[in-house]
Amino acid sequence: MVNSNVQIRLSHLSRSFQEGAQQHVVLQDLSANFYEGETVALRGRSGSGKSTLLNVISGIDAPDSGRIEIAGLDITAMSERDRTLFRRLHIGFVYQAFNLVPTLTVADNIRLVLQLNKVEDAEGSRRIRELLTAVGLADRRHSYPDVLSGGEQQRVAIARALAHRPRIVLADEPTGNLDDDTADDVLSLLGDLVRQEGGTMIVATHSAKVAARSDRVLELQNGQLIADSRHG
Amino acid sequence: MPVLYKASFGYLLRHPWQLGLALLGICIGVAVIVAVDIANSSSRKAFLLSMNTINGEASHQIVAGPGGVDEELYVHLRVAGGMRNIAPIVTGYVSVDGQTLQVLGVDVFAERTFRAYTQPATGRRSTLNESTFGEFLTKPGAVLMSSAVATKLGLAIGEDFTITSAGRDYPALLIGTTQSSSSSAALANILVVDIASAQHWFDKIGHLSRIDVRLPADQGAAASILAELPPGTELLSAESRTRSITEMSTAFMTNLTAMSLLALLIGTFLIYNSVSFAVLQRRGLIGVLRALGLTRRETFSLIVAEGAALGIVGALFGVLLGVWLGEQLLLLVSQSINDLYFRVTVTNVTVSPLSLLVGFVAGVGATGLAAMVPAIEASGYRPQLSLARSVLERRTRRLLPSIALAGLAAAALALIILPLSGTSLVAGLTAMFLLILGFALCIPVMVDTVSRLAAGVAGRFGGATARLTVRGVSASLSRTGVAIVALAVAVSATVGVSVMVDSFRLAVNDWIGNSLRADIYVGVPGGSLDPELVRDIAQLPGVAEISSSRRIWLEMPQGRTRVLILNRAGPGYGGVELLDAEAEETWRSFEADGAVLVSEPYAYRNAVARGSTLSLNTPLGPQAFNIAATYRSYDANQGTVLMSRTTYRRYWHDEAIDSIGVYLAAGAASQSVMERMREISKGRQSLLMRSNRELRDLSLQIFDRTFVITDVLYWLAVGVAIIGILGSMLALQLERAREFAILRAIGMTPWQLGSMVTLQSGFIGLLSGLAALPLGLLMAWVLIDVINRRSFGWQMDMSIAPSFLLTALALSTGAALMAGLYPAYRAASARPALAMREE
């Protein structure tokens, strides 16, 4: 349920990278708000700044200038450590390449996040069961990622991203490695679960289908916001 | 176990070969340290136990020069001085059935408060019972020995046997066995006899080797004894006397420890290599963990914990292996100590908890240290950066100048320490390790430059594949750099040690060749030659001249001095190479003015030179002797004072001769002269004769024997290096599985890919070898000019045999090629699709 509370406020963000003698501007004076409970699709061509924007929102990267407020907290003023702890507690990530830990079972991949957040073992196990049931992988809890299909791996990644009930879920091309049918399944699941948990989700995507499922679509070009359209 | 650690260790368990090789590297490094420590401490402890057993409860000892203490002094102290806590001792070495045993000649009546095992039957710890007590005193040659030696010699109580002392045979009778619960091992090679028998056997009638004294703590007692002592006789603390003997071997043992540390240093580089690879290979995983919220500190702790776990397991196995290896090395160490310093018979391996702890802590510490750098690096990854290999390579390249500068700083620090640290061996070793570290840090920048230059040449002659092979080394410098450094350090150690040992061997060979001028050398084991016999030998047909020598120890409160007394023969002293004086003037003052010469080690240790004076304890009291010159000598690292027979006779009135050099007349055959000597010595003294050639060979054999342990440690270090190379190559090629899969996918055949991987491994080996040569020569220079000098006082020229350099190149290239075979096979046989998917 989208409400009018601003969950994320981006003000005049800029970010550039130095490559040799060249300076690549990736984000340019970008400002935007994201509201509690909404799902926003970030669209744009490769290199338009989608992934960088997700990285600076999550605190993985820091902007050169500008300000990011999440639930009223200025994360650009935080130290690297505080940003990491903030990310650990409040943000869930879903990647295009799944990025599951290959040496851990499905259940342990999810438990990893719960343990980082110091969730009690019994509570953690209950949560893992609940999530694996929700993503339809209850019977694969002891499997290792390399024996799962792409769709199954992404479902585990979704469960992991939601395990600690984050305020914000960031998904970077979550269906980029999946076929259309599987992508549909994964998207429905991700959308449903985030809504159930009441979180805000930002999805970087090229896919029109993904965008169509979102509450709002932001269009990026050369690091600038060129369109902001709300569905329905 | 927390899931985080499960994720980390799961990776290690999924790569058992890498894990096994890393553990083996740590294990051998630790094993060498523990083994050397066990061998050193067992030898030292055996010697101390033996000395303590022989010294018994004596707090002090009265000693004199080569002739020993006059027996009258003992009588005087006991009767006139009323001293009861003193005991006379005559000691020396004899041979029984080819086995060397130490004789302890005692006066049982004076022994009561000194040694329990020589006491009559008055208590449970007694050795002599009432029936044997009488025999001990009345039967000449009555002997007590340990039951172990009796069994070894096949002797039963009551059985007669023969002992040989100074080439003469004497009858002996076994009347009982010694028992001492606390020191049975120390008694293993000791014969206890009545003092009169010992005096007879060692030709010391009227003299004692020493008088043992038990003094109360107050200084007055010592002063009252000192007042009674004639000149040339000293009252020394038993403990400091034992210590001064054991200190002779300290430098030798320190060098062995340094060798073992070198093995651990190589091991540390290899551990660093393994952990670095493990981090590099998991940069994706680390990136994910960082994105999930793992802080830098937690990432650091994770990598260090992983290194520590590796260290603990490797060190535990290393400690166990070290105990076994220590037992094997003990024989070599005790043999070298026997050859070079003092007699020691080691029957027990002493495994002290401290030795094990030191090895364990060194292993875990080295691993922790080695894991620290990659852990810092991993914790510094920004999550998205950790996923990009190109960024990693750029970052590595950016760091190269700083790493090289740090290396230069370490080398500069070493070069500052060297001149400022005087004669400190520990500082010398620290400087050597800093130089190794400094040079190692400069290797990556050299590798980058060389491989970039080589890529152009390779491309011109070998096409795109050759260019790819060579460029791959600098393109993957974050991984190849570490492997090359580890291999180069290991190979440089082989160059350094080989050049040092070879230079030393050449110097000793020249010195022996120069020193041994006589045609035949004659002596008796553990004693002096019969003067009559010496005169008869000099009269034999075919003998032109003889030279004579005598070796004595002079003891003073500040330490022991070894003095070699020479009597020149016709060809003169040409065999003595003077280092700082003109021959003619030196020998004139040596013969006529009572001046002495000092060996190079003596001059170094005592900071004296030509023109200085040294004080020696003579029967006429302490006398100052002018030093006429310093001479080259490699025979004893505690140093020797060379004195003419004329000077010696003037102060000591001792005519004993330990050995003679026989110079043959023109045309005389050494075999026939030796045969004649054998004939005239029959029934008088059994002579030990060696031709010039035999003695040279024997001397070199002893030299080689002392380096056997160095060789063993050297090969262990090489073993650690080869294990490391294998691990590095395996990790390096596995890490590039995706790159290889792409090459296969775009059309490279398995054979081409396999060849490329093998050649690249060989190129890495070649680069390591090339880097190892200057580092090895630098190490050789430090070993020769600093470590050897500070340990033993010797100086020698560095001799670089090209074969060592070629061997080092062949070793590194060959080992890397061999190590590259399996990864090449894996790369060639991997299914491209699977490899790309796994990535």
Interface residues (C-beta under 8 A of the other chain):
Chain A: S51 N55 S58 I60 D61 E80 R81 T84 L85 R87 R88 L89 I91 F93 N99 V101 P102 T103 L104 D108 R111 L112 V113 Q115 L116 N117 D146 R160
Chain B: P2 V3 L4 K6 A7 S8 F9 G10 Y11 L13 R14 G284 L285 G287 V288 L289 R290 A291 L292 G293 L294 T295 R296 R297 R382 P383 Q384 E838
